Amino acid sequence: MLQILEAILSGDTAAVGALDVPDHYRGITVHADETSMFEGLETKEKDPRKSLHLDDIPTPELGPGEALVAVMASAINYNTVWTSIFEPVSTFSFLKRYGKLSPLTARHDLPYHVVGSDLAGVVLRTGPGVNAWKPGDEVVAHCLSVELESPDGHNDTMLDSEQRIWGFETNFGGLAEIALVKSNQLMPKPDHLTWEEAASPGLVNSTAYRQLVSANGADMKQGDVVLIWGASGGLGSYATQFALNGGAIPVCVVSSPEKAELCRAMGASLIIDRSAEGYRFWSDENTQDPKEWKRFGARIRELTGGDDPDIVFEHPGRETFGASVYVARRGGTIVTCASTSGFMHEYDNRYLWMNLKRIIGSHFANYREAWEANRLIAKGMVHPTVSKVYPLEETAQAAYDVHRNLHQGKVGVLTLAPTEGLGVKNVALREQHETAINRFRNR
């Protein structure tokens, strides 16, 4: 592993293919024999620092259509938080189901789960049938893993009957020194970014692109009013950028003055600090308060000059969904994923059916959507939102920060990279966008 790292750091990535692949590597795991450790605790009380481990992992066998990648950096997504607190179910149920599919997928059904759904790194080896990538290529990876043996996925791979999220529903994820991916997860690393910056957009950038921009999602157009929950967060910060780039009008919902300032730094001007304005959409654990929906809708109209949102970019879930359905304009769209505050949504269906609104479920992105989203990053049209970076040894603390919403934007993790700031090749493009690239730093 040290020889591989030295070759990458020296810029001689072509030499990587001639080096031996280590028979083991370090990775962040959860353990199958600990899945009951948080029983009886509320979600907020469950601590990823107790369940995430840094282990020595045997390098998996490389199969057809696959690649082994030396991971220089990764990032924390909310699916790693879910994995670490074993909600809504233990991910070992996913691995067991996947392991039954074929002798090759049986590799994934293990008593440990190597987690992580982002990476930036260098291809080490490719399996039979891989022609588009070779050892030494600098890459990032999106997290869609598909088999495509069913006709269901051939219009949109997200509809494949064996669609999974790598590092969440499969093993050998990106929070490790080596990762196993399918070759059709790979995309070129944006050459003006550092390893940790390049690793951070993958999951959230692609998810936001499909959810908001793609015809498979809200199909946003110029002039649309877009209500964005958590607009400075890991997912919302990309939605805000896409709205601004696409000629839409974002209404950014945040929870602090600091987060409001980040939205202004991205170029947004219509901002609601929900904490300062005291919105309480639930009067108790089981009862929503429609008066608060109306107050919230009135505030949106005040900001927009009387317009209701054409699109609601919804991901908090249970806490906000009733309000989201209410405030969307007649004929508007609520596009939803994630449900980080709870999966059991409640809303008043009168405001949906009588006003001809639509709810669209959106989950990650297909390869084409992920490629287009990454291309915008590579061209400097959309920028990373890294606020803080941890070493691999402190991944559990990074996950805790995301679980407790102590972060802004994305939290990165250095895996093989020894320090931040490495991996930049296109210095001119970086200098052109340096301020935007760093606007979330140390927030």
WOZISUL-V934164 format. One record per residue. N is the residue number from 1. PHI is phi as a letter, one per 30 degrees, with the letter a starting at -180 (none if undefined). OMEGA is omega in degrees with one decimal (NA if undefined). Layout:
N/PHI/OMEGA + N/PHI/OMEGA
This chain:
1/none/179.3 + 2/d/178.1 + 3/d/178.0 + 4/d/180.0 + 5/d/179.5 + 6/d/178.4 + 7/d/-179.8 + 8/d/-177.6 + 9/d/179.0 + 10/d/-178.0 + 11/i/-178.2 + 12/c/-176.6 + 13/d/179.1 + 14/d/-179.4 + 15/d/-175.6 + 16/e/-177.3 + 17/d/-179.5 + 18/d/-178.7 + 19/c/177.6 + 20/d/173.0 + 21/d/-179.4 + 22/e/178.5 + 23/d/175.6 + 24/a/-179.2 + 25/a/178.9 + 26/c/179.0 + 27/a/179.2 + 28/c/-174.4 + 29/b/158.0 + 30/c/-174.3 + 31/c/-177.5 + 32/d/-177.6 + 33/d/179.1 + 34/c/-172.9 + 35/d/179.9 + 36/c/-171.6 + 37/d/-177.2 + 38/c/-178.0 + 39/e/179.3 + 40/j/-179.2 + 41/c/170.8 + 42/d/-177.4 + 43/e/-176.5 + 44/d/-177.8 + 45/d/-178.6 + 46/d/-168.0 + 47/c/179.1 + 48/e/-179.3 + 49/d/178.8 + 50/c/-172.8 + 51/c/-179.9 + 52/c/-175.4 + 53/b/170.5 + 54/c/-173.4 + 55/c/171.8 + 56/c/-170.3 + 57/c/171.4 + 58/d/179.8 + 59/d/-177.3 + 60/d/175.1 + 61/d/-179.8 + 62/c/-177.6 + 63/c/176.9 + 64/e/177.3 + 65/i/-176.2 + 66/c/176.7 + 67/b/167.5 + 68/c/-176.6 + 69/b/169.0 + 70/d/-172.0 + 71/d/177.7 + 72/d/179.6 + 73/a/177.7 + 74/b/-178.6 + 75/a/179.5 + 76/c/171.0 + 77/c/-177.2 + 78/d/177.6 + 79/d/173.9 + 80/d/173.7 + 81/d/178.1 + 82/e/179.3 + 83/e/-173.4 + 84/d/179.4 + 85/c/174.1 + 86/h/175.9 + 87/b/-7.9 + 88/d/172.9 + 89/b/173.8 + 90/d/178.4 + 91/d/176.6 + 92/d/173.5 + 93/d/175.9 + 94/d/-177.3 + 95/d/179.5 + 96/d/179.3 + 97/d/179.1 + 98/d/-178.6 + 99/d/-179.5 + 100/d/-173.4 + 101/d/-175.9 + 102/a/174.5 + 103/e/-179.6 + 104/d/-178.4 + 105/d/177.5 + 106/e/177.1 + 107/e/-173.5 + 108/d/-177.4 + 109/d/-174.2 + 110/b/177.6 + 111/d/173.8 + 112/b/-178.8 + 113/b/175.5 + 114/d/-167.0 + 115/c/174.2 + 116/j/-175.0 + 117/b/173.7 + 118/b/168.9 + 119/a/162.2 + 120/b/-177.0 + 121/a/-173.9 + 122/b/179.1 + 123/d/177.0 + 124/c/-177.8 + 125/b/172.2 + 126/b/-179.7 + 127/d/177.9 + 128/e/177.4 + 129/i/178.6 + 130/c/-177.6 + 131/c/-174.0 + 132/d/-176.3 + 133/b/-179.5 + 134/b/176.2 + 135/e/-178.8 + 136/j/178.3 + 137/d/175.1 + 138/d/-169.6 + 139/b/159.7 + 140/b/-179.3 + 141/b/167.1 + 142/c/-166.6 + 143/c/178.1 + 144/d/175.5 + 145/c/-178.8 + 146/b/177.8 + 147/c/177.2 + 148/h/172.4 + 149/c/177.0 + 150/c/176.6 + 151/d/-172.5 + 152/d/-173.7 + 153/c/-170.6 + 154/d/164.6 + 155/c/-179.4 + 156/b/-173.8 + 157/d/176.0 + 158/d/179.5 + 159/c/178.1 + 160/e/-177.4 + 161/d/177.4 + 162/c/176.5 + 163/d/179.3 + 164/b/174.2 + 165/c/-179.3 + 166/d/178.9 + 167/i/175.9 + 168/b/176.7 + 169/c/171.3 + 170/b/179.7 + 171/c/172.7 + 172/i/-177.2 + 173/d/-167.1 + 174/d/177.3 + 175/d/-172.3 + 176/a/179.3 + 177/d/175.5 + 178/b/176.4 + 179/b/174.7 + 180/c/-179.9 + 181/b/167.0 + 182/d/-175.0 + 183/d/178.8 + 184/d/166.9 + 185/c/-170.6 + 186/d/176.4 + 187/b/-179.0 + 188/d/175.2 + 189/d/173.2 + 190/e/-166.7 + 191/d/177.4 + 192/c/-176.6 + 193/c/171.8 + 194/d/179.7 + 195/e/-176.3 + 196/d/176.2 + 197/d/-178.5 + 198/d/-178.6 + 199/d/-166.1 + 200/d/-174.8 + 201/d/-165.0 + 202/e/-174.0 + 203/d/-172.8 + 204/d/179.8 + 205/d/-180.0 + 206/d/179.4 + 207/d/179.7 + 208/d/-179.8 + 209/d/179.7 + 210/d/-173.8 + 211/d/-172.5 + 212/c/-169.1 + 213/c/-172.0 + 214/d/172.4 + 215/d/175.1 + 216/d/178.6 + 217/c/-175.6 + 218/d/177.8 + 219/h/-175.6 + 220/e/176.9 + 221/b/178.2 + 222/e/176.9 + 223/i/178.0 + 224/d/169.4 + 225/d/-175.3 + 226/c/174.5 + 227/d/-175.2 + 228/c/174.8 + 229/d/178.1 + 230/h/-167.0 + 231/d/176.7 + 232/c/-175.6 + 233/d/-175.7 + 234/e/-180.0 + 235/c/-175.4 + 236/d/-179.5 + 237/d/175.7 + 238/d/175.6 + 239/e/177.9 + 240/d/179.3 + 241/d/179.2 + 242/d/178.7 + 243/d/-179.4 + 244/d/179.7 + 245/d/-174.9 + 246/d/177.5 + 247/i/176.1 + 248/d/-177.7 + 249/c/-178.9 + 250/d/167.5 + 251/c/-168.8 + 252/c/177.0 + 253/c/-177.9 + 254/b/-175.6 + 255/b/177.9 + 256/a/176.0 + 257/d/179.8 + 258/d/179.7 + 259/d/175.0 + 260/d/180.0 + 261/d/176.6 + 262/d/178.1 + 263/d/176.5 + 264/d/178.8 + 265/d/177.1 + 266/d/178.3 + 267/j/179.1 + 268/d/-179.9 + 269/b/-178.7 + 270/c/-169.7 + 271/b/174.9 + 272/c/173.1 + 273/c/-171.4 + 274/d/177.4 + 275/d/-179.2 + 276/d/-177.9 + 277/c/167.3 + 278/i/179.6 + 279/d/177.4 + 280/b/-173.2 + 281/d/177.3 + 282/c/177.8 + 283/d/169.2 + 284/a/-172.2 + 285/e/-173.5 + 286/c/-171.2 + 287/b/174.6 + 288/d/-176.2 + 289/c/-179.3 + 290/e/177.0 + 291/d/178.0 + 292/d/173.7 + 293/e/-177.1 + 294/d/178.1 + 295/d/178.9 + 296/d/178.3 + 297/d/178.1 + 298/d/178.8 + 299/d/177.2 + 300/d/179.0 + 301/d/177.8 + 302/d/-178.4 + 303/d/-172.1 + 304/c/-176.1 + 305/i/175.0 + 306/j/-178.1 + 307/c/168.5 + 308/d/-178.6 + 309/d/169.6 + 310/d/-177.6 + 311/b/169.0 + 312/c/178.7 + 313/d/-166.3 + 314/c/174.5 + 315/b/176.0 + 316/d/175.3 + 317/j/-169.2 + 318/e/-174.1 + 319/d/-169.7 + 320/c/-166.8 + 321/d/177.4 + 322/e/177.3 + 323/d/-178.8 + 324/d/179.5 + 325/d/-177.7 + 326/d/-169.9 + 327/d/179.1 + 328/e/-177.4 + 329/d/173.9 + 330/e/-176.3 + 331/i/-177.2 + 332/d/-173.5 + 333/b/169.9 + 334/c/-178.8 + 335/c/-165.1 + 336/b/171.7 + 337/a/164.2 + 338/i/-180.0 + 339/h/-174.7 + 340/d/177.4 + 341/c/178.9 + 342/k/-173.3 + 343/d/-175.7 + 344/d/-176.1 + 345/d/173.4 + 346/b/176.6 + 347/a/178.5 + 348/d/-172.7 + 349/d/177.3 + 350/e/-178.4 + 351/d/176.7 + 352/d/-171.0 + 353/d/-175.4 + 354/d/178.3 + 355/c/168.8 + 356/h/178.4 + 357/d/-179.7 + 358/b/169.0 + 359/c/178.9 + 360/c/173.0 + 361/d/-178.1 + 362/b/-176.6 + 363/b/-177.6 + 364/h/-173.5 + 365/a/172.7 + 366/d/-174.3 + 367/e/-179.0 + 368/d/179.3 + 369/d/178.6 + 370/d/179.0 + 371/d/179.7 + 372/d/178.7 + 373/d/178.1 + 374/d/178.2 + 375/d/177.4 + 376/d/174.2 + 377/d/-176.5 + 378/d/-179.9 + 379/d/-179.4 + 380/i/179.1 + 381/c/172.9 + 382/b/-170.3 + 383/b/176.4 + 384/d/-178.7 + 385/b/-179.0 + 386/d/177.6 + 387/c/-176.5 + 388/a/-178.4 + 389/b/178.4 + 390/c/168.8 + 391/d/-178.7 + 392/e/-177.6 + 393/d/-178.2 + 394/c/180.0 + 395/e/-178.5 + 396/d/176.6 + 397/d/177.5 + 398/d/178.4 + 399/d/176.8 + 400/d/179.1 + 401/e/-179.3 + 402/d/179.0 + 403/e/-177.2 + 404/c/177.9 + 405/h/178.5 + 406/c/-171.6 + 407/c/166.7 + 408/c/174.8 + 409/h/-179.0 + 410/c/174.9 + 411/c/-178.6 + 412/c/177.9 + 413/b/173.1 + 414/d/-178.8 + 415/c/173.1 + 416/d/-178.3 + 417/e/-176.4 + 418/d/-179.4 + 419/b/172.9 + 420/d/171.8 + 421/j/-177.6 + 422/c/171.4 + 423/j/-178.5 + 424/d/176.8 + 425/c/-179.8 + 426/c/-175.0 + 427/d/-177.0 + 428/d/179.3 + 429/d/178.8 + 430/d/-179.5 + 431/d/-180.0 + 432/d/-173.5 + 433/b/-172.7 + 434/e/-177.8 + 435/d/-179.9 + 436/d/-179.8 + 437/d/-173.3 + 438/c/-171.1 + 439/d/178.3 + 440/c/-173.1 + 441/d/174.8 + 442/h/178.5 + 443/c/NA
